[in-house]
Amino acid sequence: MSLFESLVAYATAEWTPSSIPATPTYSSIDATHLSGLEATISSVFKAVATETNYYSLISISQAFRGARASLDIVSAQEVLATATESSVLAQATQAIFINTLNLKALADDENLYGYHLSRPANIIYLTIFSIIFFYIVGMLSISRYHWYNICFFSGFGLEFAGFVGRVLSFQDNTNMNFYLLQYVTLTIAPAFIMGGIYFLFAQLVVIHGRKYSVLKPMWYSYFFIASDVLSLLIQAAGGGQASIASKQHRSTKVGRDIMIVGIVFQVVAMTIFLGFWFEFLNRIFFKHARENPEDPKFIKPSFKNFFRFLFNSKSIRRNRVEVLESHYNQKFKAIREKPIFYYAPLAVSIAVVVIYIRCVYRVVELAQGWNGYLIGHEIYLMVLDALMIAIAGLIFIPFHPVHILGRKNVVKLATIKKNKDEEEETEEEEANLVQEDKEQQYYSETGNIHSSQEKVSDTGIESYQHAKSDSDSR
């Protein structure tokens, strides 16, 4: 039997349900659609005579199957409207029931998601990501952390667009444009979010001191942003390949495999980043304790103490002020004195861990294929993807750099790249010395005040008071 004959046999065969639902449902089709259904049947037979592509023939056969089931329902409705015998009525009712199941099964086959989208869950996440997105939009105008804001604007703008695509799919889950809108945007969004976190990491390194970092501050941005860009390019190439193949009814395996490579590359880069991040925390918490193992004032390294530092317990706060603060970069002491500042490592840690979980989930999902278990069950997307990114976004509402570092961005890109965070302190000291010299010269010329650094004796006090009284009389 030829391929054409096989498909015709498939389309014209009597469809029977694999299971019968406990609660029967019945479709009703207006008879005015009769002419349109007949036209569909006619066009199917014309198309099948010339079409040779396998996937196009499958689509044609499904169109025939749907039109035929609808015509059978219309015919059965006419029988119900005129028949009086109970056996005839029963047969017509059964025909409507079976063909209703047929249309439902056909709709499920054509559903690009493989499941029925949860309206409450998708609307909730659309609302959450819209709040985060418009919060970042507001921050674009009132804060000076441009690189962070642009990265988060792009990342959460993509998350917002992705759930717009899913909500639009409520009305048509066979629309490939809506499906690709949500799939591509939700896949690449975390790379942009991580771009903002990389720069925030560089700022935290400068604020504490470069000696606590494995790499120079900007190297984190250079290396990991380059990794993310490469990952995005690979994923975009794979997504484009899969999209073209899907529209041409060809296998999307090649595009899917390319996307897997892109996301795996992203996960590897994030794994390395996590290593650098937690080593940085380890150093700002315990570097001086390791250098002075016999000094009891330093808190000793341990897993328990690491979490005490991370959650900024009361005893840790006291130790930071009394012991560690003097070792950090004194240029930025005012920033570190903000009560919220020492919770920033916790916020960043939570964000990078949840994004990492999401990326690992995506790798497993894609590895299983388009018909895999994870991609076919929405709950995993809601929990292991959307929830993870939502946590990362919500946590940076109170922990936006404008709140933890100040409204004015004192650790700018130029400051980091040109090592001004180390140079400015020396320049400031020189300026202070110049100012002190000017003050001393002024005091010496007026004779009102002698050097403030000399110790004043009892006789000196009397001389000072005498000079002051003479000055007052003048």
C-alpha positions as CSV (number, residue, x, y, z in Angstrom):
1,M,0.0,0.0,0.0
2,S,1.4,3.4,-1.0
3,L,1.8,6.3,1.5
4,F,-1.2,8.1,-0.2
5,E,-3.4,5.1,0.2
6,S,-2.3,4.6,3.8
7,L,-3.2,8.2,4.7
8,V,-6.5,8.0,2.9
9,A,-7.3,4.7,4.8
10,Y,-6.3,6.4,8.1
11,A,-8.5,9.4,7.4
12,T,-11.6,7.5,6.2
13,A,-11.4,4.7,8.8
14,E,-14.0,4.6,11.5
15,W,-12.5,6.3,14.6
16,T,-13.1,4.7,17.9
17,P,-12.1,6.1,21.3
18,S,-9.4,4.4,23.4
19,S,-11.3,5.1,26.6
20,I,-14.8,6.3,27.4
21,P,-15.1,9.2,29.9
22,A,-17.3,8.7,33.0
23,T,-19.3,11.9,32.2
24,P,-20.4,12.0,28.6
25,T,-20.1,15.3,26.6
26,Y,-21.8,16.3,23.4
27,S,-20.9,18.8,20.8
28,S,-23.4,20.9,18.9
29,I,-22.6,22.2,15.4
30,D,-24.7,24.8,13.7
31,A,-26.1,23.5,10.4
32,T,-25.0,26.8,8.7
33,H,-21.4,25.4,8.7
34,L,-22.5,22.5,6.5
35,S,-21.4,24.1,3.2
36,G,-18.0,25.1,4.7
37,L,-17.4,21.5,6.0
38,E,-18.2,20.1,2.6
39,A,-15.8,22.6,0.9
40,T,-13.1,21.4,3.3
41,I,-13.7,17.8,2.3
42,S,-13.5,18.8,-1.4
43,S,-10.3,20.8,-0.9
44,V,-8.6,17.9,1.0
45,F,-9.1,15.5,-1.9
46,K,-7.7,18.0,-4.3
47,A,-4.6,18.7,-2.1
48,V,-3.9,15.1,-1.5
49,A,-3.7,14.4,-5.2
50,T,-0.6,16.6,-5.6
51,E,1.0,16.7,-2.1
52,T,4.1,14.6,-1.5
53,N,5.4,15.8,1.9
54,Y,4.6,13.4,4.6
55,Y,3.9,15.9,7.4
56,S,1.7,18.0,5.0
57,L,-0.2,14.9,4.2
58,I,-0.7,14.2,7.9
59,S,-2.1,17.7,8.3
60,I,-4.4,17.2,5.4
61,S,-5.7,13.9,6.8
62,Q,-6.3,15.6,10.2
63,A,-8.3,18.3,8.4
64,F,-10.4,15.6,6.7
65,R,-10.9,13.8,10.0
66,G,-12.2,16.9,11.7
67,A,-14.5,17.9,8.8
68,R,-15.9,14.4,8.6
69,A,-16.5,14.1,12.3
70,S,-18.3,17.5,12.2
71,L,-20.5,16.5,9.3
72,D,-21.4,13.3,11.2
73,I,-22.5,15.4,14.2
74,V,-24.6,17.7,11.9
75,S,-26.3,14.7,10.3
76,A,-27.0,13.1,13.7
77,Q,-28.5,16.4,14.9
78,E,-30.9,16.3,12.0
79,V,-31.9,12.8,12.8
80,L,-32.6,13.8,16.5
81,A,-34.7,16.6,15.2
82,T,-37.0,14.4,13.2
83,A,-36.8,10.8,14.4
84,T,-39.3,9.3,16.8
85,E,-38.1,5.7,17.3
86,S,-36.0,5.2,20.4
87,S,-33.4,3.0,18.6
88,V,-32.8,5.6,16.0
89,L,-32.5,8.3,18.6
90,A,-30.1,6.2,20.5
91,Q,-27.9,5.6,17.5
92,A,-27.9,9.4,16.6
93,T,-27.0,10.3,20.2
94,Q,-24.2,7.7,20.2
95,A,-22.9,9.1,16.9
96,I,-22.7,12.6,18.4
97,F,-21.0,11.3,21.5
98,I,-18.3,9.4,19.6
99,N,-17.6,12.2,17.1
100,T,-17.4,14.7,20.0
101,L,-14.6,12.5,21.5
102,N,-13.1,12.3,18.1
103,L,-12.9,16.1,17.8
104,K,-11.5,16.4,21.3
105,A,-8.8,13.9,20.6
106,L,-8.0,15.7,17.3
107,A,-7.7,19.0,19.2
108,D,-5.4,17.4,21.7
109,D,-3.2,16.0,18.9
110,E,-2.9,19.5,17.4
111,N,-2.3,21.2,20.8
112,L,1.3,22.4,20.6
113,Y,1.8,22.3,24.4
114,G,0.6,18.7,24.8
115,Y,-1.6,19.8,27.8
116,H,-4.3,22.3,28.6
117,L,-2.8,25.5,29.9
118,S,-3.7,26.4,33.4
119,R,-5.4,29.8,33.3
120,P,-4.9,30.7,37.0
121,A,-1.2,29.8,37.1
122,N,-0.3,31.6,33.8
123,I,-2.3,34.7,34.7
124,I,-0.6,34.8,38.2
125,Y,2.9,34.6,36.7
126,L,2.0,37.1,34.0
127,T,1.0,39.5,36.8
128,I,4.1,38.8,38.9
129,F,6.4,39.4,35.9
130,S,4.6,42.5,34.9
131,I,5.1,43.9,38.4
132,I,8.8,43.1,38.3
133,F,9.2,44.4,34.7
134,F,7.4,47.7,35.4
135,Y,9.4,48.1,38.6
136,I,12.6,47.9,36.6
137,V,11.1,50.4,34.1
138,G,10.6,52.8,36.9
139,M,14.2,52.2,38.2
140,L,15.6,53.1,34.8
141,S,14.6,56.7,35.4
142,I,15.4,57.1,39.1
143,S,18.6,55.1,39.5
144,R,22.1,55.3,37.9
145,Y,22.8,51.6,37.8
146,H,22.5,51.5,34.0
147,W,24.1,48.2,33.2
148,Y,22.1,46.3,35.9
149,N,18.9,48.0,34.9
150,I,19.3,47.3,31.2
151,C,20.1,43.6,31.8
152,F,17.1,43.2,34.2
153,F,14.8,45.2,31.9
154,S,15.7,42.8,29.0
155,G,15.5,39.6,31.1
156,F,12.2,40.3,32.8
157,G,10.8,41.9,29.7
158,L,11.3,38.6,28.0
159,E,9.7,36.7,30.9
160,F,6.7,39.1,30.6
161,A,6.5,38.6,26.8
162,G,6.7,34.8,27.3
163,F,3.7,34.7,29.6
164,V,1.8,37.0,27.3
165,G,2.4,34.3,24.6
166,R,1.0,31.6,26.9
167,V,-2.0,33.7,27.9
168,L,-2.7,34.4,24.2
169,S,-2.6,30.6,23.6
170,F,-5.7,30.2,25.8
171,Q,-7.7,30.9,22.8
172,D,-5.6,29.0,20.3
173,N,-3.1,26.4,21.5
174,T,-2.3,25.4,17.9
175,N,-0.9,28.9,17.0
176,M,2.8,28.4,16.3
177,N,3.6,32.1,16.7
178,F,2.2,32.2,20.2
179,Y,4.0,29.0,21.1
180,L,7.4,30.1,19.8
181,L,6.9,33.5,21.5
182,Q,6.6,31.9,24.9
183,Y,9.2,29.2,24.3
184,V,12.1,31.3,22.9
185,T,11.6,34.2,25.4
186,L,11.4,32.0,28.5
187,T,14.4,30.0,27.3
188,I,16.8,33.0,26.8
189,A,15.6,35.4,29.5
190,P,17.8,34.1,32.4
191,A,21.0,34.9,30.5
192,F,20.1,38.6,30.6
193,I,19.2,38.5,34.3
194,M,22.5,36.9,35.1
195,G,24.2,39.7,33.2
196,G,22.9,42.2,35.8
197,I,24.0,39.9,38.7
198,Y,27.6,39.6,37.2
199,F,28.0,43.4,37.4
200,L,26.5,43.5,40.9
201,F,29.1,40.9,41.9
202,A,31.8,43.2,40.6
203,Q,30.5,46.1,42.6
204,L,30.4,44.0,45.8
205,V,34.0,42.9,45.2
206,V,35.1,46.6,44.9
207,I,33.1,47.6,48.0
208,H,34.7,44.9,50.2
209,G,38.1,45.0,48.5
210,R,39.8,43.4,45.5
211,K,41.9,41.1,47.7
212,Y,38.9,39.0,48.5
213,S,38.2,38.1,44.8
214,V,39.8,35.3,42.7
215,L,39.6,37.5,39.6
216,K,39.6,41.2,38.9
217,P,36.1,42.6,39.3
218,M,35.3,43.2,35.7
219,W,36.6,39.8,34.6
220,Y,33.5,38.3,35.9
221,S,31.4,40.4,33.6
222,Y,33.7,39.9,30.6
223,F,34.0,36.2,30.9
224,F,30.4,35.3,32.0
225,I,28.6,37.8,29.8
226,A,30.6,36.5,26.8
227,S,29.6,33.0,27.8
228,D,26.0,34.0,28.0
229,V,26.1,35.7,24.7
230,L,27.6,32.6,23.1
231,S,25.0,30.5,24.8
232,L,22.2,32.8,23.5
233,L,23.6,32.6,20.0
234,I,23.7,28.8,20.1
235,Q,20.1,28.7,21.6
236,A,18.8,31.2,19.0
237,A,20.4,29.2,16.2
238,G,18.8,26.0,17.5
239,G,15.4,27.7,18.1
240,G,15.4,29.2,14.6
241,Q,16.3,25.8,13.1
242,A,13.5,24.1,15.1
243,S,11.0,26.8,14.1
244,I,11.8,26.5,10.4
245,A,11.6,22.7,10.6
246,S,8.3,22.8,12.4
247,K,6.7,25.1,9.9
248,Q,8.0,22.9,7.1
249,H,6.7,19.8,8.9
250,R,10.2,18.4,9.2
251,S,11.9,16.8,12.2
252,T,13.0,19.4,14.8
253,K,15.7,17.1,16.4
254,V,18.6,19.0,14.9
255,G,17.4,22.4,16.3
256,R,16.5,20.8,19.6
257,D,20.0,19.3,19.9
258,I,21.6,22.7,19.1
259,M,19.5,24.3,21.8
260,I,20.6,21.7,24.3
261,V,24.2,22.5,23.6
262,G,23.5,26.2,24.2
263,I,21.8,25.6,27.6
264,V,24.4,23.0,28.7
265,F,27.1,25.6,27.9
266,Q,25.1,28.1,30.0
267,V,24.8,25.6,33.0
268,V,28.6,24.9,32.8
269,A,29.4,28.7,32.9
270,M,26.9,29.2,35.8
271,T,28.6,26.3,37.7
272,I,31.9,28.1,37.4
273,F,30.4,31.4,38.4
274,L,28.8,29.8,41.5
275,G,32.3,28.5,42.5
276,F,33.7,32.1,42.2
277,W,30.8,33.6,44.1
278,F,30.9,31.3,47.1
279,E,34.7,31.5,47.2
280,F,34.3,35.3,47.4
281,L,31.8,34.9,50.3
282,N,34.2,32.5,52.0
283,R,37.0,35.0,51.8
284,I,35.1,38.0,53.1
285,F,33.8,35.9,55.9
286,F,36.9,33.9,56.9
287,K,40.0,35.1,55.1
288,H,41.4,36.9,58.2
289,A,40.4,34.0,60.5
290,R,42.6,31.7,58.4
291,E,45.4,34.2,58.4
292,N,45.2,34.5,62.2
293,P,44.2,31.1,63.4
294,E,45.2,31.8,67.0
295,D,43.3,35.1,67.3
296,P,40.0,34.4,69.1
297,K,38.4,37.6,67.8
298,F,38.0,36.1,64.3
299,I,35.0,33.7,63.8
300,K,36.4,30.4,62.6
301,P,35.4,28.9,59.2
302,S,32.7,26.3,59.4
303,F,29.5,25.4,57.5
304,K,27.4,26.6,60.3
305,N,29.2,30.0,60.6
306,F,29.0,30.4,56.9
307,F,25.2,30.4,57.1
308,R,25.4,32.7,60.2
309,F,27.2,35.2,58.1
310,L,24.9,34.7,55.2
311,F,21.8,35.4,57.4
312,N,23.6,38.1,59.3
313,S,22.9,36.9,62.8
314,K,23.2,39.3,65.8
315,S,26.6,38.1,66.9
316,I,27.9,38.2,63.3
317,R,26.8,41.9,63.0
318,R,28.7,42.7,66.1
319,N,31.8,40.9,64.8
320,R,31.6,42.7,61.5
321,V,31.6,46.1,63.1
322,E,34.2,45.4,65.7
323,V,36.6,43.1,63.8
324,L,36.1,42.7,60.1
325,E,35.1,46.2,59.1
326,S,38.6,47.7,59.5
327,H,39.9,45.1,56.9
328,Y,37.5,46.1,54.2
329,N,37.9,48.9,51.7
330,Q,37.4,52.0,53.8
331,K,36.5,54.1,50.8
332,F,33.0,52.5,50.9
333,K,32.5,52.2,54.6
334,A,29.4,54.4,54.4
335,I,27.7,51.9,52.0
336,R,28.5,48.9,54.3
337,E,26.9,50.8,57.2
338,K,23.5,50.5,55.5
339,P,21.5,47.9,57.6
340,I,20.3,46.1,54.4
341,F,23.8,45.9,52.8
342,Y,25.0,42.7,54.6
343,Y,21.9,40.8,53.5
344,A,22.9,41.4,49.9
345,P,25.1,38.2,49.7
346,L,22.0,36.2,50.8
347,A,19.9,37.9,48.1
348,V,22.4,37.2,45.4
349,S,23.0,33.7,46.6
350,I,19.3,32.8,46.4
351,A,19.0,34.4,43.0
352,V,21.9,32.6,41.4
353,V,20.9,29.2,43.0
354,V,17.3,29.4,41.8
355,I,18.4,30.5,38.3
356,Y,20.8,27.6,38.3
357,I,18.0,25.2,39.2
358,R,15.9,26.5,36.4
359,C,18.8,26.1,33.8
360,V,19.4,22.5,34.9
361,Y,15.7,21.8,34.5
362,R,15.7,23.1,31.0
363,V,18.6,20.9,30.0
364,V,16.8,17.8,31.3
365,E,13.6,18.9,29.6
366,L,15.2,19.4,26.2
367,A,17.2,16.2,26.5
368,Q,13.9,14.3,26.9
369,G,12.6,15.8,23.6
370,W,9.5,17.5,22.5
371,N,7.4,14.5,23.6
372,G,9.2,14.1,26.9
373,Y,7.6,13.8,30.3
374,L,8.7,17.2,31.6
375,I,7.7,19.3,28.6
376,G,4.3,17.5,28.6
377,H,3.4,18.5,32.2
378,E,2.9,22.2,32.9
379,I,3.5,21.8,36.7
380,Y,7.3,21.4,36.1
381,L,7.5,24.6,34.0
382,M,5.5,26.5,36.7
383,V,7.6,25.3,39.6
384,L,11.1,24.7,38.2
385,D,11.2,27.6,35.7
386,A,8.6,30.3,36.3
387,L,8.7,30.1,40.1
388,M,12.5,30.1,40.2
389,I,12.8,33.2,38.0
390,A,10.0,34.9,39.9
391,I,11.9,34.4,43.1
392,A,15.0,35.9,41.6
393,G,13.0,38.9,40.3
394,L,11.0,39.5,43.5
395,I,14.1,39.3,45.7
396,F,15.7,42.2,43.8
397,I,12.8,44.5,44.4
398,P,14.0,45.3,48.0
399,F,17.6,44.4,47.1
400,H,17.9,46.6,44.0
401,P,21.3,48.3,44.0
402,V,19.7,51.6,44.7
403,H,18.6,50.3,48.1
404,I,21.7,48.4,49.1
405,L,24.4,50.6,47.5
406,G,22.7,54.0,47.5
407,R,20.8,56.2,45.0
408,K,24.1,57.5,43.5
409,N,26.2,54.9,41.8
410,V,29.6,55.4,43.3
411,V,31.0,52.2,41.9
412,K,30.7,52.9,38.2
413,L,32.1,51.0,35.4
414,A,34.9,53.4,34.9
415,T,35.8,53.3,38.6
416,I,36.1,49.5,38.4
417,K,38.0,49.4,35.1
418,K,40.5,52.1,36.0
419,N,41.1,50.9,39.6
420,K,39.8,54.2,40.9
421,D,38.4,52.5,44.0
422,E,42.0,52.0,45.1
423,E,43.4,55.3,43.9
424,E,40.7,57.6,45.1
425,E,41.5,56.9,48.8
426,T,45.1,58.1,48.3
427,E,44.0,61.2,46.4
428,E,41.5,61.9,49.2
429,E,44.2,61.6,51.8
430,E,46.4,64.0,49.8
431,A,43.5,66.5,49.5
432,N,43.0,66.3,53.3
433,L,46.7,67.0,53.9
434,V,46.6,70.0,51.6
435,Q,43.5,71.3,53.4
436,E,45.1,70.9,56.8
437,D,48.2,72.8,55.5
438,K,46.0,75.7,54.4
439,E,44.2,75.7,57.7
440,Q,47.4,75.7,59.7
441,Q,48.8,78.6,57.5
442,Y,45.6,80.5,58.1
443,Y,45.7,80.0,61.8
444,S,49.4,80.9,62.0
445,E,48.8,84.2,60.1
446,T,45.8,85.3,62.2
447,G,47.5,84.2,65.5
448,N,44.1,83.1,66.7
449,I,44.7,79.3,66.9
450,H,48.0,77.4,67.0
451,S,48.5,74.0,65.6
452,S,45.7,71.7,66.6
453,Q,48.1,68.8,66.8
454,E,50.1,70.3,69.8
455,K,49.2,69.4,73.3
456,V,47.9,72.4,75.2
457,S,49.5,73.0,78.6
458,D,48.0,75.0,81.4
459,T,50.0,78.0,80.5
460,G,49.2,77.5,76.9
461,I,45.5,77.7,77.7
462,E,46.0,81.0,79.4
463,S,47.9,82.3,76.4
464,Y,45.2,81.1,74.1
465,Q,42.5,82.8,76.2
466,H,44.5,86.1,76.4
467,A,44.9,86.1,72.6
468,K,41.3,85.4,72.1
469,S,40.2,88.3,74.4
470,D,42.6,90.7,72.5
471,S,41.0,89.5,69.3
472,D,37.5,90.1,70.6
473,S,38.4,93.6,71.8
474,R,39.6,94.4,68.3
